[in-house]
Amino acid sequence: MAEQPARSPDLRALDRIMDALQHAERKHPGWHTDPVRQAAIISEEAGEVIQATLNMVEEAERHESGMNRPDLEMKVIKEVAQTGAMALRYLINYERKLYADANPAGQASPDQAAR
């Protein structure tokens, strides 16, 4: 049997975002309709990226091997994926609103009907 080719870095990055999105949708099924609150959630996640990165860099400054700490690096990656997931969630909500505005009869969008 032929070996499956490794997934490209682009697809692995998107997998991380989609995993974070699915986790967020299970944990918080409701999503704000207010775009300011949606943007605030993205901003909060971006702040967590900065904090995690700062922690990683400060650890590296304290200990020569700090930048080689996979746990700190993975914390940054996790926060970046969550930020991407929240940005995607914002865009999905926007597209659903556009669809609902264009189809006032209450028809479910094609992606919602498939669920």
Secondary structure, 3 states (H helix, E strand, C coil): CCCCCCCCHHHHHHHHHHHHHHHHHHHCCCCCCCHHHHHHHHHHHHHHHHHHHHHHHHHHHHCCCHHHCHHHHHHHHHHHHHHHHHHHHHHHHHHHHHHHHHCCCCCCCHHHHCC
